[in-house]
Amino acid sequence: MLSERIGSAGTKVLDTLVRYLARIFPNPNTLTFIGLLINIGCAVLYGWGHFFIAGLVMIVANLFDMLDGRVARLTGRVTRFGGFFDSVLDRYSDVIVLIGIMVFYARNTPQHSTLYVTLAGIALLGSVLVSYTRARAENLIQQCKVGFLERPERVVLIIIGSLTEIGPEDNPFLHKMRAVLWVLAVLSHWTVVHRMYHTYLEARRLDMLGDTPAEPTTPAAPDQDEVWEPALPKKQAPSWYRAT
């Protein structure tokens, strides 16, 4: 079928790219760090109002995020620290991009808007809490991957909003970044509340069954709402990683 051929061709291209990157950057943590640096560049572009270019650069940044785990498996350098490092740097990437957007709307330009600075700040807080609530919840219950606005959706929305920031102002299909900020600000916190409610129900059910939670022997798991594959293969990952 056509879809299978397209999928097969895409896999071959991706595998070729992974092999090429593995020769240049044999340490997958290097790819993860490069992805963060590119996202810092995105934040600078957002701060100066170059939204369309920033959206294109974000695509490249998340390509690195997709490939670090594949390179780790290809080179046999899969480590537990690699998964942790990837998750922490993803949080930095999320925050720095939204700070760049806040800086743009805070500058003394015709686009200055206290409202949208505030909305970007609320979206930033929501993105952090979406990750945190899952990490904390999965110390108490088996899994808490619920809610609409996980990291993939947030990144895609920002990219889409950025790529519409071009052309005439009166075009009804363009300049949707402000609408994206409304969506991020509302739905990220909706996801947090959803996860809190889900955790409440699951924890209450376990309490009624008499299942007392044991003291954690490992640190709280970082959130795994990753855009691409995790840096750890499931067969070598701890239980919270295999649940994703």
Phi, psi and omega per residue, in radians:
M1 nan 2.757 -3.083
L2 -1.085 -0.727 -3.115
S3 -1.100 -0.655 3.126
E4 -1.173 -0.680 3.118
R5 -1.149 -0.715 3.111
I6 -1.115 -0.766 3.124
G7 -1.097 -0.710 3.126
S8 -1.134 -0.736 3.125
A9 -1.134 -0.726 3.121
G10 -1.103 -0.682 3.122
T11 -1.134 -0.695 3.129
K12 -1.128 -0.739 3.112
V13 -1.105 -0.760 -3.129
L14 -1.128 -0.742 3.128
D15 -1.107 -0.679 3.104
T16 -1.100 -0.758 3.117
L17 -1.112 -0.700 3.123
V18 -1.100 -0.781 3.128
R19 -1.093 -0.675 3.131
Y20 -1.147 -0.795 3.131
L21 -1.148 -0.608 -3.134
A22 -1.113 -0.550 3.093
R23 -1.273 -0.608 -3.112
I24 -1.440 -0.787 -3.097
F25 -2.152 1.393 -3.099
P26 -1.133 -0.389 3.098
N27 -1.601 1.969 -3.089
P28 -1.102 -0.442 3.094
N29 -1.102 -0.460 3.079
T30 -1.132 -0.730 3.094
L31 -1.093 -0.721 3.115
T32 -1.048 -0.765 -3.128
F33 -1.182 -0.672 3.096
I34 -1.084 -0.689 3.084
G35 -1.026 -0.707 3.088
L36 -1.110 -0.766 3.136
L37 -1.065 -0.675 3.118
I38 -1.163 -0.670 3.097
N39 -1.160 -0.569 3.034
I40 -1.109 -0.707 3.047
G41 -1.065 -0.664 3.068
C42 -1.046 -0.768 -3.123
A43 -1.062 -0.705 3.101
V44 -1.100 -0.755 3.117
L45 -1.089 -0.740 3.092
Y46 -1.077 -0.747 -3.123
G47 -1.043 -0.565 3.117
W48 -1.594 0.014 3.061
G49 1.519 0.204 3.134
H50 -1.581 1.171 -2.986
F51 -1.151 -0.750 -3.090
F52 -1.080 -0.818 3.120
I53 -1.120 -0.695 3.127
A54 -1.066 -0.664 3.102
G55 -1.095 -0.713 3.102
L56 -1.141 -0.722 -3.140
V57 -1.158 -0.605 3.100
M58 -1.091 -0.595 3.082
I59 -1.065 -0.771 3.113
V60 -1.113 -0.753 -3.132
A61 -1.025 -0.747 -3.113
N62 -1.364 -0.294 2.983
L63 -1.153 -0.714 3.068
F64 -1.102 -0.670 3.128
D65 -1.130 -0.555 3.125
M66 -1.270 -0.603 -2.934
L67 -1.608 -0.248 -3.056
D68 -1.112 -0.689 3.122
G69 -1.168 -0.678 3.117
R70 -1.140 -0.718 3.105
V71 -1.120 -0.674 3.121
A72 -1.043 -0.763 -3.129
R73 -1.231 -0.657 -3.131
L74 -1.161 -0.687 -3.097
T75 -1.564 -0.048 -3.129
G76 1.203 0.519 -3.110
R77 -2.010 0.683 3.074
V78 -1.324 2.205 3.134
T79 -2.383 2.747 3.053
R80 -1.143 -0.672 3.119
F81 -1.094 -0.572 3.134
G82 -1.044 -0.739 3.096
G83 -1.137 -0.720 3.105
F84 -1.116 -0.826 -3.128
F85 -1.046 -0.737 3.131
D86 -1.079 -0.770 -3.108
S87 -1.160 -0.745 -3.138
V88 -1.121 -0.772 -3.126
L89 -1.208 -0.496 3.028
D90 -1.113 -0.676 3.087
R91 -1.108 -0.738 3.068
Y92 -1.046 -0.749 -3.128
S93 -1.079 -0.781 3.120
D94 -1.001 -0.821 -3.042
V95 -1.211 -0.786 -3.035
I96 -1.146 -0.629 3.124
V97 -1.131 -0.789 -3.139
L98 -1.200 -0.548 3.043
I99 -1.106 -0.708 3.092
G100 -1.041 -0.721 3.097
I101 -1.149 -0.691 3.090
M102 -1.074 -0.733 3.138
V103 -1.066 -0.718 -3.139
F104 -1.045 -0.856 -3.104
Y105 -1.290 -0.278 3.112
A106 -1.531 -0.308 -3.105
R107 -1.191 2.750 -3.135
N108 -1.437 1.308 -3.136
T109 -2.304 2.981 3.090
P110 -1.035 -0.390 -3.140
Q111 -1.556 0.071 -3.128
H112 -0.986 2.313 -3.123
S113 -2.701 1.972 3.065
T114 -1.092 -0.605 3.135
L115 -1.049 -0.803 -3.058
Y116 -1.402 -0.398 2.932
V117 -1.084 -0.781 -3.136
T118 -1.126 -0.772 -3.141
L119 -1.086 -0.726 3.113
A120 -1.115 -0.655 3.089
G121 -1.146 -0.711 3.098
I122 -1.133 -0.695 3.097
A123 -1.128 -0.680 3.101
L124 -1.068 -0.839 3.116
L125 -1.049 -0.721 3.140
G126 -1.121 -0.703 -3.132
S127 -1.111 -0.652 3.097
V128 -1.195 -0.763 -3.087
L129 -1.228 -0.543 3.068
V130 -1.033 -0.774 3.109
S131 -1.179 -0.778 -3.061
Y132 -1.142 -0.745 -3.106
T133 -1.096 -0.654 3.105
R134 -1.192 -0.770 -3.140
A135 -1.031 -0.762 3.132
R136 -1.242 -0.702 -3.106
A137 -1.085 -0.675 -3.059
E138 -1.365 0.036 2.861
N139 -1.435 -0.272 -3.076
L140 -1.940 -0.655 -3.111
I141 -2.172 2.997 -3.031
Q142 -1.216 -0.760 -3.043
Q143 -2.652 2.538 3.127
C144 -2.469 0.846 3.112
K145 -1.669 1.212 3.126
V146 -2.145 2.946 -3.140
G147 1.774 2.655 -3.033
F148 -1.408 -0.767 -2.918
L149 -1.728 1.331 3.019
E150 -1.480 -3.102 -3.026
R151 -1.068 -0.728 3.118
P152 -0.984 -0.782 -3.131
E153 -1.135 -0.678 3.133
R154 -1.098 -0.805 -3.121
V155 -1.114 -0.786 -3.135
V156 -1.085 -0.732 3.123
L157 -1.073 -0.767 3.131
I158 -1.111 -0.728 3.120
I159 -1.098 -0.807 3.140
I160 -1.073 -0.820 3.112
G161 -1.028 -0.688 -3.133
S162 -1.149 -0.748 -3.081
L163 -1.244 -0.218 3.070
T164 -1.566 -0.135 -3.107
E165 -1.455 1.183 -3.120
I166 -2.772 2.660 3.068
G167 1.530 -2.985 -3.061
P168 -1.158 2.531 -3.099
E169 -1.170 -0.471 -3.050
D170 -1.542 0.073 3.113
N171 -1.327 2.135 -3.057
P172 -1.196 -0.244 -3.114
F173 -1.729 -0.010 -3.091
L174 -2.018 2.974 3.079
H175 1.018 1.063 -3.086
K176 -1.883 0.184 -3.122
M177 -1.094 -0.645 3.135
R178 -1.130 -0.691 3.077
A179 -1.117 -0.658 3.108
V180 -1.084 -0.691 3.127
L181 -1.105 -0.667 3.058
W182 -1.058 -0.799 -3.126
V183 -1.092 -0.796 3.141
L184 -1.097 -0.757 -3.091
A185 -1.127 -0.657 -3.087
V186 -1.450 -0.913 -2.983
L187 -1.310 -0.447 3.084
S188 -1.134 -0.739 3.133
H189 -1.322 -0.488 3.000
W190 -1.073 -0.722 3.108
T191 -1.121 -0.706 3.097
V192 -1.043 -0.837 -3.137
V193 -1.098 -0.695 3.108
H194 -1.055 -0.761 -3.138
R195 -1.181 -0.653 3.081
M196 -1.103 -0.743 -3.134
Y197 -1.183 -0.740 3.105
H198 -1.064 -0.759 3.129
T199 -1.126 -0.690 3.098
Y200 -1.034 -0.825 -3.115
L201 -1.126 -0.786 -3.110
E202 -1.191 -0.726 3.130
A203 -1.140 -0.666 3.113
R204 -1.143 -0.702 3.128
R205 -1.110 -0.736 3.128
L206 -1.166 -0.650 3.092
D207 -1.094 -0.699 3.139
M208 -1.181 -0.499 3.090
L209 -1.426 -0.094 -3.132
G210 1.380 0.343 -3.130
D211 -1.551 1.679 -3.121
T212 -1.377 2.223 -3.131
P213 -1.160 2.360 3.116
A214 -1.427 2.772 3.079
E215 -1.154 2.300 -3.132
P216 -1.142 2.390 3.114
T217 -1.693 -0.167 3.106
T218 -2.236 2.784 3.120
P219 -1.055 2.783 3.115
A220 -1.011 2.411 -3.101
A221 -1.238 2.359 3.037
P222 -1.196 2.730 -3.135
D223 -1.136 2.468 -3.110
Q224 -2.007 0.603 3.060
D225 -1.400 1.079 -3.040
E226 -1.459 2.652 3.095
V227 -1.235 -0.665 -3.078
W228 -2.107 -2.743 -3.061
E229 -1.280 2.583 3.077
P230 -1.213 2.781 -3.096
A231 -1.323 -0.216 3.126
L232 -1.915 2.320 3.005
P233 -1.207 2.596 -3.029
K234 -1.087 -0.558 -3.078
K235 -1.249 -0.336 3.118
Q236 -1.854 0.025 -3.033
A237 -1.593 2.744 3.035
P238 -1.199 3.054 -2.982
S239 -1.064 -0.672 -3.107
W240 -1.188 -0.446 3.110
Y241 -1.354 -0.675 -3.108
R242 -1.196 -0.371 -3.098
A243 -1.329 -0.204 -3.091
T244 -1.460 nan nan
